[in-house]
């Protein structure tokens, strides 16, 4: 939580941007794990509510009446029975005072207060909900069926929230730097532990433990697998096998902000020549972003610059062929890179994705291409601005089912060497990811320490910590 003036200033700016009407921002409630008293922990507050109202407690709703310049925090004070089980919790009025709000009411007054303020055809603004209990609250409040709430959400509020949250304040950048430092500890823990015979699940347990002990927990479910070609591979009980690669994609939440890194390691500490050949291409693509990403440049253009570099290097290995520009226009590179170069990051690991990626990663100038395989998964394409935080995560994957399907169809056969691709079906995948801050003149990686990723550096680190 930042100082009180931060939240007062943010709400004032939001009111100015929206202009009129009533804004209702719903905080999250506890989410039962398998029965009401056994909840997922810790409770994760809604990020938009947190950005403007700063409080982590469950069961809160914020109201901003623009026309009357009033701000309310609604919620129920806990009773002594709750205190017995959960300990003391400040009153709603105390929570409100901490973020510069003077008007409070119990949650039962929500409909009454909103109805009194949204009369005379004043617009009522809410964000698209993603939790079912919030959808029920909106249905009870406004009579809008959950299936219709996404389209009924306020576009002006969505765009205002995206504009404000996309550009990170210095205190937000500092928080992400701290989260990335915990990310360093998470990933170097994995690099110390990886060796033949250790299970995927064991490594993830240790990595997640770092996030729980040094931060608020993970920013998403940790991805760890020897099948790096599976984008979101879950850890299994399988032992790590010599000669294979292990991909770890993990991050934490600390002080309400996220980190998100990926590293790919040789299980026995040494890359084979074939692995190193592919790895160095991903390494070069990853590092190239630092040269080209800066304010005013479209991240879509950075993405395709990386794709062209990747295609050129894959041609040197014989995996691709033909004219590079034509190959990328045809989408042949998506055989190896079926996702975008990165996404916005901040309070959410995919920052504000719940508001609609079309508003977060794109704008009126830059529109997504939803028709071409691979390009349709590009989450961030708009022009970069100072203060944006994006991920830089190129990868090369050899997906047997995709190879088989494209080969059967003859898709991009003028640009792909299918005979050689057949011999890579057992390869897996490689991804290298770091978090990038767009600065006044360029960009920089976030975090004070860099998780080893250059091939020799990585091998040396793993050798130094081998047990």
N, C-alpha and C positions, 0 to 999 in steps of 0.2 A: 504494500500500500504506500502510495506517495503522500506528500503533504496535502492538507485540505485545499489549499489554493489551486492545486492541479485540477481537482474535480470541479471546483467552482468555475475555473477558466474554461474547462472542456464543455461544461453544460452551457455556459454563456455563448461559446462559439457555435455550438450545435443549434441553439435557439436562433441565433442570427442567420445561420445557413438555411434553416427550415422556414422561418418567417412567420408562420401562423399555425394555430391548431394545438392539439394535445398529443404529446409523445408518451407512450407507455412502453417501458422496458421491463421485461420479466426476468427476474433472477431464477436460478435453477433450484429445484427441490432435491432432497435426498433420493437416490435411486436404489430401490431394494435389489439385493443380489439374488435371494431366493425366498425371502419372506420379509415382511415390513420392517422388522427390527434389525435385520442383518443387511446393512447397506454397503454399497461400494464405497471405499474410503481411500483418500479423503474426498469429501464432496467437492465437485468441480463446478465453480461458479460460471455462469454465462459470461463470455468475454465482453460483449457489448455493455452489459450491465456493469461489469467490473470496471470497464474503461471510464464510465461516467459517474458511477456511484461508489466504487472502491471497496465495497464490503463483500466478504466471502460467505456470510451466513446464509443458510437455506431459507426459502419461503419469503423472499422479499420481492417487492415490485416498486419500480421507480416511476413517478409521473412528473412530466415537465409541461406545465401549462404556459405556452409561449405568450399568448395574448394578455394574460394577467400577471405574467412574470412570477409564477409560483412553482415551487418544486416540492414534491412530496416523497417520503419514503414510507411504504406500507409494509406491515408485517406484524406478527403476533409475538408479544413478549412470552417468554417461557415461564412455566410455573415451577413450584418446588419439586414436583415429581420428576420433571425433566432435569432439574439441577442435581437431584440424587444420582441420576444415571450419567449425565453428560457434563456436569460441572457448571460453574457460573457462566452466563452469557450476558453481555451488556444489553440493556433495553434498546428497543428500536429507536427511541428518541436519542439515546446516547450514540448509537451507530450513525444516526442522521447528522448529529452535531459534528461528528468527526470528519464529515465530508461537506460541511457547510450548508446543511438543510435544517430548516426550523419547523416544518410542517410534517407531522406523522399521523398515522391512523392504523387501526388493525386491518388485517387483510379482508375481513368481512365487509369493509366499507368501500372496496375497490369499485364495484359496479355503481354505487351511489355517487362517488366522487367523479368517476369518469363521465357518467351520464349528466351530471350537473355542469361539467366543463365542455362537453362535446355537443351541447345544444347549439341552436342557431347555425347549423350547417358548418360548424368548424371542422376541419379535417382531423381525423384521429390517425395517428401514425404508429405503426408497430412493425417490427422486423419479422421476416419469415421464421416460424418456429421449427425446431428440429426434434424436440422432445414431446412425447405424447401427452404428458400431464400439462405442459404449456398449451398444447393445442386444445385441450379440454377447457382450460382457463379462458382462452380466447373465444371458444364457442359459447361458454356461459356468459362472457362479458358482452360479446358483439353479435352472437347468433350466427357466426360464419362457420360452416362445416369445415372440419379439418382438411378435407380434400381441396377446399377452395382458398385456404388461408395463404398459401404461398403467393398466389396471384393477387390476393387482396392486400398483401403487405405494401407498405409505403415505399415507392420507388425513390422519392425525394429523401426519405430517411436513410434508405440503403446507401444511396450515393454520397450522402453527407458523412455517414459513419465510415465508409470506405475511404473517402478523401482524408478524413482526420487520422484514421488509424494507419493508413498506408505510409505516411511520413512520420518516422519515429523521432520522438523528442530525445534529447541527450540522456535523460534519466532512463528512458526505455532502452536505448543503445547500451548503456552501462549494464542494465539488467540482462540483456541478451549476451553480452560479453561474459558475465558471470555464469550464465547457463551453459555457454560454450566451454568454459573452463571445467565445469562438471562433466560435460560431454567428453572432454579430453580424458578425464579419469575413467569414465565408462569404457571408452574404446581401448585405451591402453591396458585396462584390466583384461579385456577380451584378448588382446594381443599377447599378454603374458600367459594366459591360460591355454590358448589353442595349441593342441598337440594331438597326435594320433591316440585314440582310445578315450579321450574326454568326450562326453556327450554334448550335443548341441544345447540341450535343456540345462545342463549344469552351467555352461558359459553364460547363458541368458540370465539364469538365476543370480549369478554374481554381478553381472552388468546392471540388472535392475536393482539389485541391492545397493549399488553405488548411488543410483538416482534417488532411492528412498532414504538413504542415510545422509546424503549431501544436498538434496533438493527436495521438492514436493513430490517427486515421483517421475515416472517417464512421461514424455510428451505424446507418446503413441505406443502401441504395443510393439515391443522390440522385434525386429525382423532379423533372424539369424538362421542361415541354412547353407549346407553344402550344395544346394541347388540354387545358385545365385541367379539362374535364368528365370526363376519364379519371382516376380516383382515383390510380392508380399509373402515370402516364404516363412512359415511359422517354424519355430524350433521343435524338433522331435527328440525322441529318446535315442536316436541313432548315434553311435560313436563316430567321431571324426576319423577320417581315413587318410593315410599318407598319400600324397600325390594329388589330392583334391584341393579346391579352393573353398574357403568359408567366407561368406558375405555377412557383415554385421551392419545393420541400419538402425541406429538408436539415438535417442535424445532425452532430455529432461525438461521439466518445468521448474523454474526457480524465480521467486519474486514475481510471479504471474507471467513470465516470459519463457520462451522455448529455445531449445537447441535441437539441431537435426544434422547428424553426420553419418556418413557411410564409409566403411573401409572393407577391403577385400584382401584376405591373407592366405598364403599357402599353409596348409595344415601342418606340414612338417618343417616349416620355417624357410624353405627355399623354393623359389619359382622354378618350374621347368622352363626350357627355352621357349616353348610354345606359349606358356602362360605369360612369360615376360613380354613376348612380342605383342600380345593383345593388351596386356596391362599398361605398357608404355604408351599405347595409343590413347587409352582412357586418361592416363596421367597428363599427356600433352593437351588433350581437349579440356580437361579440368583447369589446367594452368592458363590456357589461352583466354579464358573468361576474364582474368585479371587484366589482360591487355586491352580488351575491347569493350567491357561493360563500363558505362559512365553515363552521367545525366544527358538526356536528349537522344540516346540510342534506344531503339526498340529492342526489348529482350527477345522478341521473335527473330530479329536479325542476328542477335548473338547466337541464338539456338541454331539457325541455319548456317552460320559461319562455322560453328563447331561441327555440324553435320558434314559440311564440305571437307573440313580437315580430317574427320574420321574416315570419310569415303576415300580420300587420297591415300591415307595410310593403309587402309584395308586393300586398296589396289596394289600397293607394294608387296603385300603378303599373298596376293592372288585371289583373295576372297571376293573382291569386287573388280569390275572392269568397265570400259567405256568412258564416255565423257562425264566428268564429275558433276558438272552443273545439271546436265540432263538426268543423271542418276538421282540426284537429290530432288529435282522437280518431280520425278516419277515416284518418289517415295521409297526407292530401293534401300536407302540407309535404314529405314524403319525395320528391316529384317534384323538389324543389330541393336537399334535404339528405338524401341516402340513407345517411348514416352517423351515428354518435354524436358528441356534442360533444367527447369526448376520451377519454383512457386514462391509466392510471398510467404513470409514467416514473421511471427511476432508473438502476440498473446496466444494464438493458435498455431500449431505447427504448419498447417495449411491455412495461413492467416485469412480469416473472414470467409472461407470457402462456403460456409453455411448461408451467407448472404447472396450467393450466386456468383460462380466463377466468371460469368460474362461481365460482371461489374467490378470484380477485383483484379483479374489479370488482363482485362481488355477494356476498351472504351470506344467512343464513337469513331475514332480514327483507326484503331486496330481491332479487327474482328477475327474470331477464330475460324479455322478451316475444319469443319466437322466431318468432311467427306473422306479425307485421305487418312488411311491407317497410319498411326503414329502421330501425325500432326493433330489429329482429333484429341489427343491426350495432352496437348500443350496447355499448361495451366496459366502461363504468364507470357504475354506477348507485347504489352503496352510499353510506351516510352518510359525509360527509367528516370527517376527524379532523386535528387539528393535526399537522403534519409530513408529511402526504400531499403528493405532487407529482403533478399531473395536467396534461394538455394542454388548452388552450382553443382549439378549431379549428373554428369554424363555417364553412360555405361555402354558396355557391349555384352550382348547376351546371345547365346546359341540355344534357341528354343526348338526342340525336335519337331513338335507338332506344327509350328509355323513353317519350318523348313519343308516339311512334307506337303503342307497345303499349298504353299507358293510354288513349289516345284511341280506339283500335279497340274496346277493351272497355267504354268509357264509364266507366272507373274514376274515382271522385271528380269526376264531371262537374259536380256542384253546387258545387264549390269551386275549380275550375280553369278558366281562360279558354283553351281550346285554340286558338282562332283566333289570339290574340295570342302564345301559346307558339310557334306555327309560325314566327313572324318572328324568334324567338330561337335557332333551331337552329344558327346559325353563330356564336353568342356565345362558347362555351367555358365556362369556369368560374372561380370566384374562391374562394380560401380564405385566411384569415389565422389564423396559429397562433403561440401563445407558450406558455411553460411556467410553471405557476402553483404556488406554494407555499401551502398552507393554514396560516395563522398562528393565533395564539390567538384573535384577534377577527375575522379576515376572511381575506384572501389578498393575495399580491403576485406580480408577475411576477418570474421569476428572471433573473439577469444584470444587470450594472451599466449596460449600455447597451441602449437600445431600438432595434431595427432599424426604420427609417422605414416607417410604414404608413398614417398619416393622409394623405388624398389630396393635399392641397396640399404637405405636408411631403415626401411621396414624389416628387412632380413637381419640387419645388425641388431635392431631393437629386440626382435624375437629371440635371437641367439643369446643376447645378454641376459635375458630373463627366463631362458629355458630351465626347467627343473627336471 
